[in-house]
């Protein structure tokens, strides 16, 4: 039994759309993070004010793509996903520093290093179990 041409076209278009939509948050960037960067500790992890400063920086530099609430916007991925929750602070810092141009993520290396760590602190604060239960 042959599959109708219209069904094949639909399957092709659906597959292509899935590929295009999956690419921005494909997580391939994680494979490029050097081992020493993965285990880098966040120097601001125990500073409560760092998450507040990071939130301000996030709203200035990141919200236009990732949304004010970090749930994503258009083709830009949510930062509340399991992939981001499981990412180490060092991996997130590496991504902010190096970007992933293939996925539309610019490098934020022009921001001072402490500010990039503050953004990481903010992103990790969004992943806290107390915040997740409120979403």
Backbone bond lengths (Angstrom), bond angles and torsions (degrees), N, CA, C in turn:
res aa  C-N    CA-C-N  psi(-1)  N-CA   C-N-CA  omega(-1)  CA-C   N-CA-C  phi
1 X - - - 1.443 - - 1.537 108.87 -
2 X 1.293 116.96 124.31 1.460 122.80 -178.95 1.521 110.25 -83.62
3 X 1.310 114.61 144.84 1.462 120.38 176.52 1.522 107.63 -83.14
4 X 1.339 117.20 130.81 1.466 120.27 -179.92 1.533 111.58 -58.74
5 X 1.314 114.89 145.44 1.463 121.28 -178.66 1.532 112.08 -57.14
6 X 1.323 117.83 -38.83 1.469 121.57 179.39 1.529 110.26 -62.39
7 X 1.332 117.44 -39.35 1.463 121.07 179.08 1.521 110.43 -66.54
8 X 1.320 117.12 -41.27 1.464 120.43 177.66 1.523 111.26 -63.27
9 X 1.312 116.35 -41.47 1.471 120.68 177.94 1.526 110.37 -62.44
10 X 1.318 116.80 -43.21 1.460 121.43 179.48 1.530 110.47 -62.17
11 X 1.335 116.73 -45.02 1.462 121.06 -180.00 1.528 110.42 -63.17
12 X 1.333 116.80 -41.39 1.461 120.82 178.90 1.527 110.73 -62.65
13 X 1.321 116.99 -47.63 1.468 121.29 -179.21 1.522 110.54 -63.91
14 X 1.316 117.55 -41.96 1.460 121.53 178.47 1.527 110.54 -62.90
15 X 1.323 117.35 -42.82 1.465 121.40 178.75 1.521 111.27 -63.95
16 X 1.319 116.46 -43.50 1.454 120.91 179.44 1.532 110.77 -63.73
17 X 1.318 116.55 -44.13 1.471 120.59 178.92 1.524 110.71 -61.96
18 X 1.316 117.49 -41.01 1.460 121.25 178.63 1.516 110.62 -62.90
19 X 1.320 117.16 -42.78 1.456 121.54 178.85 1.528 111.01 -63.28
20 X 1.317 117.15 -45.72 1.464 121.50 -179.26 1.525 110.71 -64.34
21 X 1.308 117.49 -43.23 1.465 120.20 -178.64 1.514 112.18 -72.53
22 X 1.313 118.28 -28.85 1.462 121.09 -178.86 1.522 112.24 -79.20
23 X 1.315 117.82 -26.29 1.453 121.46 -173.74 1.523 114.45 -59.67
24 X 1.349 121.93 -45.60 1.455 119.34 -176.20 1.519 114.33 -56.36
25 X 1.285 119.32 -34.78 1.453 121.31 -179.80 1.506 111.83 -113.12
26 X 1.333 116.79 38.79 1.459 119.58 -171.62 1.521 114.50 -72.01
27 X 1.306 118.85 -13.68 1.456 121.37 176.74 1.521 114.72 77.23
28 X 1.332 118.06 3.05 1.467 120.87 179.59 1.518 110.29 -61.13
29 X 1.312 116.97 -29.39 1.461 120.12 -179.53 1.525 111.27 -55.03
30 X 1.338 117.42 -31.09 1.462 120.30 -179.63 1.524 112.15 -60.51
31 X 1.326 117.12 -30.42 1.460 120.03 -178.84 1.526 112.18 -72.95
32 X 1.324 117.30 -14.29 1.465 121.31 -178.74 1.523 112.87 -94.05
33 X 1.317 117.66 -7.68 1.463 120.57 -177.26 1.532 109.44 -75.64
34 X 1.329 117.59 121.81 1.470 119.90 177.85 1.538 110.91 -63.50
35 X 1.316 115.98 149.68 1.472 121.86 -177.21 1.531 111.64 -55.51
36 X 1.329 117.35 -41.34 1.474 119.42 -177.99 1.534 111.44 -66.23
37 X 1.330 117.02 -28.04 1.469 120.18 177.97 1.528 111.40 -77.50
38 X 1.329 116.93 -34.10 1.470 121.30 179.95 1.522 111.98 -57.64
39 X 1.319 116.06 -38.43 1.467 120.36 -174.13 1.526 112.92 -95.99
40 X 1.309 116.57 3.82 1.477 119.84 179.30 1.510 110.27 -62.04
41 X 1.317 118.03 125.44 1.477 119.60 179.21 1.529 111.19 -78.79
42 X 1.311 114.83 150.95 1.461 120.92 176.88 1.527 108.26 -81.17
43 X 1.332 118.04 115.91 1.467 120.02 -178.99 1.530 112.96 -66.72
44 X 1.333 117.53 -12.54 1.457 121.44 -179.14 1.531 113.07 -106.56
45 X 1.314 117.37 8.31 1.467 121.32 -174.25 1.530 112.86 -56.67
46 X 1.322 117.51 -34.42 1.469 120.68 -177.41 1.528 113.11 -102.71
47 X 1.322 116.99 17.63 1.461 121.26 179.19 1.527 109.00 -107.11
48 X 1.333 118.71 105.39 1.472 120.45 -177.24 1.528 113.60 -58.19
49 X 1.324 117.50 -32.76 1.464 119.93 -178.94 1.528 112.28 -72.15
50 X 1.325 117.05 -18.12 1.470 120.39 -178.76 1.524 111.36 -64.94
51 X 1.324 117.49 -38.73 1.472 119.98 178.86 1.530 110.60 -66.60
52 X 1.317 117.10 -35.97 1.469 120.85 178.27 1.530 109.80 -66.66
53 X 1.330 115.84 -45.88 1.473 119.87 177.08 1.526 110.04 -63.67
54 X 1.327 117.02 -39.82 1.461 121.33 178.28 1.516 112.35 -63.30
55 X 1.331 116.40 -36.50 1.474 120.50 177.83 1.521 110.19 -63.16
56 X 1.323 117.14 -43.05 1.474 120.39 177.67 1.527 110.67 -61.53
57 X 1.327 116.04 -45.14 1.463 120.29 179.35 1.525 111.06 -64.99
58 X 1.333 117.10 -40.40 1.462 121.10 177.89 1.524 109.99 -59.11
59 X 1.318 117.16 -45.55 1.464 120.36 -178.73 1.527 111.93 -66.57
60 X 1.331 117.10 -31.50 1.462 120.96 178.20 1.527 112.68 -74.87
61 X 1.331 116.57 -39.18 1.466 119.78 -168.85 1.526 115.01 -113.98
62 X 1.310 118.68 -23.31 1.473 120.63 -169.57 1.529 114.35 -115.65
63 X 1.327 116.45 -28.62 1.472 120.63 -172.43 1.523 113.03 -63.36
64 X 1.320 117.92 -28.34 1.470 118.85 -179.29 1.530 111.21 -62.59
65 X 1.309 117.69 -27.57 1.468 121.27 177.85 1.530 112.45 -101.72
66 X 1.312 116.92 -43.11 1.466 120.67 -172.91 1.523 113.41 -97.56
67 X 1.318 117.40 2.14 1.455 121.34 178.11 1.519 112.28 85.13
68 X 1.314 115.89 150.41 1.460 121.75 -178.67 1.526 111.08 -59.03
69 X 1.328 116.09 -34.77 1.463 120.79 -179.25 1.528 112.66 -98.81
70 X 1.324 117.84 11.31 1.464 125.24 177.59 1.524 113.45 65.84
71 X 1.324 117.68 18.61 1.467 120.34 -179.53 1.526 112.63 -88.21
72 X 1.313 117.27 3.29 1.457 121.08 178.50 1.512 111.30 95.69
73 X 1.322 114.49 160.61 1.465 121.34 -179.50 1.505 108.45 -150.38
74 X 1.313 116.51 124.42 1.457 119.74 -179.35 1.512 110.49 59.20
75 X 1.330 116.58 -125.64 1.458 120.36 -179.53 1.530 112.86 -87.62
76 X 1.321 116.88 -0.05 1.465 120.49 179.82 1.528 109.11 -85.83
77 X 1.335 116.71 130.96 1.466 119.99 -170.89 1.522 114.62 -73.07
78 X 1.311 113.51 157.09 1.457 121.65 171.43 1.522 108.72 -67.24
79 X 1.301 115.89 146.19 1.465 120.94 176.13 1.520 110.55 -102.48
80 X 1.312 115.96 15.14 1.463 121.68 179.17 1.529 111.26 -107.75
81 X 1.309 116.84 17.93 1.453 121.53 -176.45 1.522 111.60 -84.36
82 X 1.305 115.13 166.29 1.457 120.88 176.20 1.516 112.29 -60.39
83 X 1.340 117.20 -35.54 1.462 120.84 179.83 1.523 110.24 -60.75
84 X 1.312 117.23 -44.09 1.461 120.69 179.59 1.530 110.17 -72.59
85 X 1.308 117.06 -38.19 1.466 121.42 178.39 1.534 110.11 -61.10
86 X 1.333 116.85 -39.48 1.470 120.66 -178.54 1.527 112.64 -81.31
87 X 1.323 117.81 -18.86 1.471 120.54 -179.34 1.526 109.41 -64.29
88 X 1.312 115.12 140.40 1.461 119.36 177.47 1.528 108.96 -75.17
89 X 1.328 117.27 158.37 1.459 118.96 174.35 1.529 112.01 -55.28
90 X 1.329 116.95 -38.72 1.467 120.30 178.79 1.520 112.44 -62.51
91 X 1.334 116.86 -39.32 1.464 119.98 178.18 1.524 111.06 -65.03
92 X 1.327 116.63 -42.78 1.471 119.97 179.38 1.529 110.64 -65.57
93 X 1.319 116.44 -41.06 1.463 120.58 178.10 1.530 109.77 -62.09
94 X 1.328 116.85 -42.29 1.465 120.88 178.29 1.525 110.31 -60.15
95 X 1.331 117.05 -43.32 1.465 120.25 -179.92 1.525 110.85 -64.18
96 X 1.317 117.80 -42.77 1.465 120.00 177.75 1.528 110.76 -62.49
97 X 1.311 116.69 -37.60 1.457 121.30 -177.71 1.525 112.03 -73.39
98 X 1.330 116.75 -42.87 1.470 121.29 -172.36 1.520 114.24 -101.37
99 X 1.324 117.01 -22.08 1.452 120.43 -177.25 1.517 111.60 69.09
100 X 1.320 114.33 -178.05 1.465 122.70 175.57 1.527 105.54 -149.04
101 X 1.318 115.07 79.36 1.464 120.09 -173.16 1.517 112.68 -57.77
102 X 1.328 117.26 -33.55 1.462 120.62 178.48 1.532 110.38 -57.45
103 X 1.313 115.55 -32.34 1.461 120.73 -178.35 1.525 112.46 -101.35
104 X 1.320 117.56 8.14 1.455 120.47 177.11 1.514 114.55 84.47
105 X 1.333 117.51 10.22 1.461 121.11 179.86 1.520 108.72 -97.21
106 X 1.353 117.04 113.66 1.464 119.11 179.67 1.531 111.01 -75.51
107 X 1.308 114.89 163.18 1.456 121.13 172.42 1.530 108.03 -78.26
108 X 1.310 115.68 137.47 1.461 120.77 175.77 1.531 109.32 -109.72
109 X 1.327 116.46 30.32 1.465 120.70 -177.95 1.521 112.45 -65.57
110 X 1.324 117.46 -17.48 1.467 119.59 177.57 1.523 111.53 -73.32
111 X 1.334 117.23 -17.69 1.465 119.62 173.28 1.527 108.17 -75.70
112 X 1.307 117.74 141.74 1.470 118.99 176.80 1.532 110.51 -58.21
113 X 1.313 115.83 146.87 1.458 121.86 -177.73 1.534 113.05 -51.77
114 X 1.336 119.32 -44.12 1.467 118.59 178.75 1.539 112.57 -59.60
115 X 1.317 117.54 -35.32 1.466 119.47 179.17 1.527 111.55 -68.13
116 X 1.336 116.65 -37.00 1.472 118.86 176.82 1.521 110.08 -64.40
117 X 1.329 117.24 -39.65 1.468 120.16 177.07 1.527 111.02 -65.85
118 X 1.322 117.76 -35.53 1.466 120.16 177.23 1.526 110.99 -64.43
119 X 1.329 117.50 -38.28 1.463 120.23 176.29 1.527 109.87 -64.29
120 X 1.325 116.71 -41.76 1.467 120.36 176.80 1.529 109.75 -60.18
121 X 1.317 116.70 -43.38 1.474 120.83 178.99 1.521 110.16 -59.93
122 X 1.314 117.20 -42.77 1.466 121.16 177.52 1.521 111.06 -62.85
123 X 1.335 117.17 -47.20 1.466 120.06 -179.54 1.525 111.06 -60.18
124 X 1.315 117.03 -41.42 1.459 119.89 178.41 1.530 111.16 -68.30
125 X 1.330 117.88 -30.58 1.466 119.54 177.77 1.528 111.03 -68.12
126 X 1.325 116.55 -28.07 1.467 120.40 176.97 1.520 111.34 -70.29
127 X 1.310 116.15 -23.13 1.458 122.11 -176.84 1.530 112.23 -89.53
128 X 1.322 117.18 -6.14 1.463 120.31 -177.24 1.521 110.27 -59.61
129 X 1.341 117.66 141.52 1.471 120.89 -178.63 1.524 113.71 -53.94
130 X 1.327 118.51 -34.98 1.463 119.39 -179.90 1.506 111.31 -67.05
131 X 1.353 117.57 -34.46 1.454 120.23 178.41 1.519 111.63 -76.37
132 X 1.341 117.38 -35.34 1.457 120.27 -178.57 1.523 111.18 -66.84
133 X 1.310 117.23 -34.01 1.461 118.55 -179.08 1.519 111.71 -70.88
134 X 1.316 117.04 -17.44 1.465 120.53 179.61 1.520 111.46 -89.07
135 X 1.307 119.28 -5.56 1.469 121.76 -176.11 1.505 110.69 -95.22
